[in-house]
Amino acid sequence: MGYASLMTPLTSLWPVLGLTLTTPRLVLRPITDDDIPAAVAAARSGIHPQGRNPFSMPWTELPDEELGPNMARWYWRCRGGFTAEDWTLLLGIWHDGEFIGCQDIGAKDFATLKTVSTGSWLRQSAQGQGLGKEMRAAVVLYAFDWLGGEVAESEAAVWNAASLGVSRALGYELNGVARKSWGGVMKEVQNVRVTPETFRRPDWTVKVEGHEAAAKFLGA
Ligand SMILES: CC(C)(COP(=O)(O)OP(=O)(O)OC[C@H]1O[C@@H](n2cnc3c(N)ncnc32)[C@H](O)[C@@H]1OP(=O)(O)O)[C@@H](O)C(=O)NCCC(=O)NCCS
């Protein structure tokens, strides 16, 4: 028997790679190495006005030659550090077959806390069309209805009207303001949280593929 017969596809070795969420307009699936150039191009096209960094790590303000390596390092770090007890799943967002942004969902000790946190970005040309709301709704639906999550949390700079607008539209409640050091700069950060009881559900359902194999990896 040759070794070839012992080989299985990467998705069966690393099952979260097989997870796909589909909404009316979007496909969300884990970013693979082949997707990194499209993610870097989307980021290079612009995510926010200059001087208006909305992220705890000000990665979009890096010089162009560092942006790509830094994004790749972050994707690999999230994959490399992924365990059932502590995971961050970076989902790429495709709209009409084009990569337009990223929606991440993560959890620590999910089996005990049943809590996920999320973060996201869209390239500027894709913003303001309800897509940010659609992709956040997709991961919250997945967390509550498929993983058995009981709380979804998020945070945003207090001035980030778009991010807080998504949260408000989906029924998140304000959960305190905290001072954080973002890249050495003090930022007032608004925490928000939603539960299955307060969640303002969209009028569509999310199509989920690859859940069973992924769930064990997610500590669910
Ligand atoms: C945050 C982000 C993902 C939101 O996505 P989006 O597609 O622009 O937002 P949507 O069009 O889905 O808007 C969702 C809701 O927020 C409201 N909203 C959006 N932008 C807003 C703004 N600038 N001011 C006030 N409300 C706003 C919308 O009216 C909508 O509410 P409604 O459904 O009640 O009408 C996107 O703007 C983005 O990538 N921003 C830059 C990166 C960033 O800030 N990431 C988040 C870091 S915490």
The ligand as a Gaussian input file, in Angstrom:
#p B3LYP/6-31G(d) Opt

LIG

0 1
 C      -18.299000      48.665000      10.261000
 C      -18.705000      48.137000       8.885000
 C      -18.285000      46.681000       8.754000
 C      -20.247000      48.271000       8.793000
 O      -20.677000      47.791000       7.567000
 P      -21.596000      48.653000       6.574000
 O      -21.931000      47.747000       5.453000
 O      -20.902000      49.914000       6.254000
 O      -22.885000      48.971000       7.463000
 P      -24.403000      48.701000       7.011000
 O      -24.640000      49.359000       5.717000
 O      -24.664000      47.241000       7.113000
 O      -25.194000      49.477000       8.144000
 C      -25.797000      48.797000       9.218000
 C      -26.577000      49.746000      10.056000
 O      -25.743000      50.794000      10.563000
 C      -26.202000      52.055000      10.129000
 N      -25.043000      52.836000       9.699000
 C      -24.095000      52.477000       8.821000
 N      -23.175000      53.443000       8.680000
 C      -23.566000      54.431000       9.509000
 C      -23.032000      55.714000       9.823000
 N      -21.884000      56.137000       9.267000
 N      -23.708000      56.478000      10.699000
 C      -24.842000      56.039000      11.300000
 N      -25.394000      54.837000      11.045000
 C      -24.762000      54.052000      10.169000
 C      -27.074000      51.762000       8.933000
 O      -28.058000      52.753000       8.752000
 C      -27.661000      50.434000       9.284000
 O      -28.726000      50.570000      10.217000
 P      -30.249000      50.242000       9.761000
 O      -30.247000      48.791000       9.322000
 O      -31.011000      50.465000      11.018000
 O      -30.512000      51.204000       8.655000
 C      -18.057000      48.965000       7.749000
 O      -18.577000      50.275000       7.734000
 C      -16.548000      49.038000       7.838000
 O      -15.860000      48.154000       7.359000
 N      -15.993000      50.117000       8.435000
 C      -14.559000      50.317000       8.545000
 C      -13.923000      49.271000       9.435000
 C      -14.555000      49.228000      10.810000
 O      -14.899000      50.249000      11.376000
 N      -14.689000      47.993000      11.341000
 C      -15.282000      47.777000      12.632000
 C      -14.264000      47.936000      13.706000
 S      -15.053000      47.749000      15.293000

